[in-house]
Amino acid sequence: MKHSVWRWISDYEKEEKWLNEMAAKGLSLYSFFFGKYTFEETEPGKYIYRIELLENLPKSPESVAYLRFLEDTGVVCVSSVFRWVYLRKEAASGPFELYTDIDSKIKRLSTVKNLWFTFVWLEFIIAGFNLALVIYAWFVIRQIQWLNLGCVVMLVAIGFVLLRLGLKPSRKIKSLRREQLICE
């Protein structure tokens, strides 16, 4: 039997943890699409989940080769949204870690950080254009463009939320680099 859950989780680590908690209860991810998680009933703890941000879209030759390589190790791609892929492996086959060394962890976190910061810059640039329209309208036609002003406020607020999301991997990268220096 299938169950659908609508949920928005912006932190992939929290999302991974939640998916593994659901699998421990016997609900394994069947598909995902923009906040809609569809689960199927399985034996509790059958699967372990990981979420991966690919370098390229899943249909690109590099990503297809990488996903095939993972399939050879027993990992199945359950679902994908843009560059994010939802992977699972049977728990009986052992631990499921995609990144075991510090360099690969730093590379993964840098990819996630860069994605968030790209969206931050886009939000602020679009907010800047809207602010320019507000200023132009005020000086030229002596009228405040309330819609554009509202967009500026909304875009800046969203930009700060995305900035907060991007700072989390940045802090982890700094921590891993410190750990790397200690190990060397």
VEXKE-88965 format. One line per field, with one value per residue (C-alpha): residue number from 0; z negated, y negated, x negated; residue in three letters. Coordinates in Angstrom, 1 decimal. Each point is the difference from the previous one (the first is absolute). Example, Ala and Ser with C-alpha at 12.3 -4.5 7.8 and 13.67 -1.06 7.14 Angstrom:
// VEXKE-88965
nr = 0|1;
w = -7.8|0.7;
v = 4.5|-3.4;
u = -12.3|-1.4;
rest = ala|ser;
This chain:
// VEXKE-88965
nr = 0|1|2|3|4|5|6|7|8|9|10|11|12|13|14|15|16|17|18|19|20|21|22|23|24|25|26|27|28|29|30|31|32|33|34|35|36|37|38|39|40|41|42|43|44|45|46|47|48|49|50|51|52|53|54|55|56|57|58|59|60|61|62|63|64|65|66|67|68|69|70|71|72|73|74|75|76|77|78|79|80|81|82|83|84|85|86|87|88|89|90|91|92|93|94|95|96|97|98|99|100|101|102|103|104|105|106|107|108|109|110|111|112|113|114|115|116|117|118|119|120|121|122|123|124|125|126|127|128|129|130|131|132|133|134|135|136|137|138|139|140|141|142|143|144|145|146|147|148|149|150|151|152|153|154|155|156|157|158|159|160|161|162|163|164|165|166|167|168|169|170|171|172|173|174|175|176|177|178|179|180|181|182|183;
w = 0.0|0.8|-2.2|1.1|-2.3|0.9|-1.7|0.7|-1.3|1.1|-1.8|1.9|-3.2|-1.9|3.0|0.1|-3.7|0.3|3.0|-2.0|-3.0|2.3|1.4|-3.5|-0.5|3.1|2.4|2.9|2.4|3.4|1.7|-0.7|1.8|-1.4|-3.6|0.7|-1.4|1.0|-2.2|0.3|-2.8|-0.5|-2.8|-2.6|0.4|3.4|1.7|-0.7|1.9|1.1|2.0|2.5|2.0|3.3|1.9|3.1|0.7|-0.5|3.8|0.9|1.0|-3.1|-2.4|1.8|-0.3|-3.7|-0.7|1.9|-2.1|-3.2|1.3|0.3|-3.7|-0.9|-0.1|1.7|1.1|-1.3|1.3|1.3|0.1|2.1|-1.2|-3.3|-0.1|-2.7|-0.4|-2.0|-0.9|-1.8|-3.7|0.0|2.4|-2.5|-0.6|2.7|0.1|3.2|-1.3|-2.4|0.3|-0.9|3.5|1.5|-2.8|0.5|3.8|-0.7|-2.5|2.4|2.7|-2.3|-1.3|3.6|0.9|-2.9|0.6|3.7|-1.1|-2.5|2.7|2.3|-2.7|-0.8|3.7|0.8|-3.2|1.2|3.4|-1.8|-2.3|3.0|1.5|-3.3|-0.1|3.7|-0.4|-3.0|1.7|3.4|-0.6|-3.7|-0.8|-2.2|1.7|-2.9|1.8|0.8|-3.5|-1.4|2.4|-1.3|-3.6|0.8|2.2|-2.7|-2.7|2.2|0.8|-3.7|-0.6|2.8|-1.3|-3.4|1.9|1.8|-3.1|-1.6|2.5|-0.2|-3.7|0.5|2.7|-2.5|-2.6|2.4|1.1|-3.6|-0.5|3.2|-1.4|-3.2|1.8|2.2;
v = 0.0|-3.5|-3.1|-3.6|-2.7|-3.7|-1.5|-2.7|0.5|-2.3|1.7|3.2|1.5|-0.4|1.4|3.0|0.6|-0.2|2.4|2.5|-0.3|0.7|3.0|1.2|-0.1|2.1|-2.9|0.0|-2.9|0.9|-3.4|-3.7|-3.1|-3.5|0.7|3.0|3.2|3.3|2.9|3.7|2.4|2.3|1.8|-2.5|-1.0|1.7|-3.0|-2.8|-3.3|-2.6|-3.2|-1.1|-3.3|1.0|-2.1|0.2|0.8|3.8|0.5|-1.3|2.7|-0.7|0.4|3.1|1.6|-0.9|1.3|3.3|0.3|-0.4|2.6|2.5|-0.5|0.6|-3.6|-0.9|-3.4|-0.3|-3.5|-3.2|-3.6|-2.2|1.0|1.5|3.8|2.2|3.2|3.1|3.1|3.1|-0.2|3.7|-0.7|-2.3|-3.7|-2.5|-2.8|-1.9|-2.1|1.5|-2.3|-3.7|-1.3|1.6|-1.3|-3.5|0.3|1.1|-2.8|-2.6|1.1|-0.4|-3.4|-1.3|1.0|-2.0|-3.0|0.0|-0.4|-2.6|-2.1|0.4|-1.1|-3.1|-0.9|0.2|-2.0|-2.6|-0.3|-0.4|-2.6|-1.9|0.0|-1.4|-2.8|-0.8|-0.2|-2.2|-2.5|0.0|0.3|-0.8|3.2|3.0|3.4|2.0|3.3|-0.4|-1.2|3.1|2.2|-1.6|0.7|3.6|0.7|-1.3|2.0|3.2|-0.9|-0.1|3.4|1.5|-1.7|1.7|3.4|-0.7|-0.9|3.4|2.0|-2.9|0.6|3.7|-0.5|-2.2|2.7|2.7|-2.0|-0.5|3.8|0.5|-2.2|1.9|3.4|-1.2;
u = 0.0|-1.2|0.1|-0.6|-1.4|-0.3|-3.0|-2.5|-3.6|-2.7|-2.9|-1.0|-1.5|3.2|1.9|-2.4|0.5|3.8|0.0|-2.1|2.4|2.9|-1.8|-0.6|3.8|0.6|0.7|-2.5|-0.2|1.6|-0.1|-0.5|1.1|-0.1|1.0|2.2|-1.6|1.6|-0.8|0.6|0.3|-3.0|-1.6|-1.3|-3.6|-0.4|-1.6|-2.5|0.4|-2.4|0.7|-2.6|-0.4|-1.5|-2.5|2.3|3.6|0.9|0.4|-3.5|-2.6|-2.1|2.9|1.3|-3.5|-0.2|3.5|-0.8|-3.2|2.2|2.4|-2.9|-0.6|3.7|1.1|3.3|1.1|3.6|0.8|-1.6|0.9|-2.3|-3.5|1.2|0.2|1.5|-2.0|0.6|-1.8|1.1|-1.1|-0.9|-2.9|-1.8|-0.5|0.9|-2.5|-0.6|-2.8|-2.6|-3.0|-0.2|-0.8|3.1|2.2|-1.4|0.7|3.6|0.6|-1.5|2.4|2.9|-1.3|-0.5|3.5|1.5|-2.2|0.9|3.7|-1.0|-1.7|3.0|2.4|-2.1|-0.5|3.7|0.8|-2.5|1.7|3.4|-1.5|-1.3|3.5|1.4|-2.6|0.5|3.8|-0.4|-2.3|1.6|3.8|0.0|1.8|-1.0|0.2|1.4|0.0|-3.7|-0.8|1.8|-2.0|-3.3|1.0|1.0|-3.1|-2.4|1.7|-0.2|-3.6|-0.9|1.8|-2.1|-3.1|0.6|0.3|-3.2|-1.9|0.6|-2.1|-2.6|-0.4|-0.3|-2.7|-2.0|0.3|-1.1|-3.0|-1.0|0.3|-2.0|-2.8|-0.1|-0.2|-2.9;
rest = met|lys|his|ser|val|trp|arg|trp|ile|ser|asp|tyr|glu|lys|glu|glu|lys|trp|leu|asn|glu|met|ala|ala|lys|gly|leu|ser|leu|tyr|ser|phe|phe|phe|gly|lys|tyr|thr|phe|glu|glu|thr|glu|pro|gly|lys|tyr|ile|tyr|arg|ile|glu|leu|leu|glu|asn|leu|pro|lys|ser|pro|glu|ser|val|ala|tyr|leu|arg|phe|leu|glu|asp|thr|gly|val|val|cys|val|ser|ser|val|phe|arg|trp|val|tyr|leu|arg|lys|glu|ala|ala|ser|gly|pro|phe|glu|leu|tyr|thr|asp|ile|asp|ser|lys|ile|lys|arg|leu|ser|thr|val|lys|asn|leu|trp|phe|thr|phe|val|trp|leu|glu|phe|ile|ile|ala|gly|phe|asn|leu|ala|leu|val|ile|tyr|ala|trp|phe|val|ile|arg|gln|ile|gln|trp|leu|asn|leu|gly|cys|val|val|met|leu|val|ala|ile|gly|phe|val|leu|leu|arg|leu|gly|leu|lys|pro|ser|arg|lys|ile|lys|ser|leu|arg|arg|glu|gln|leu|ile|cys|glu;
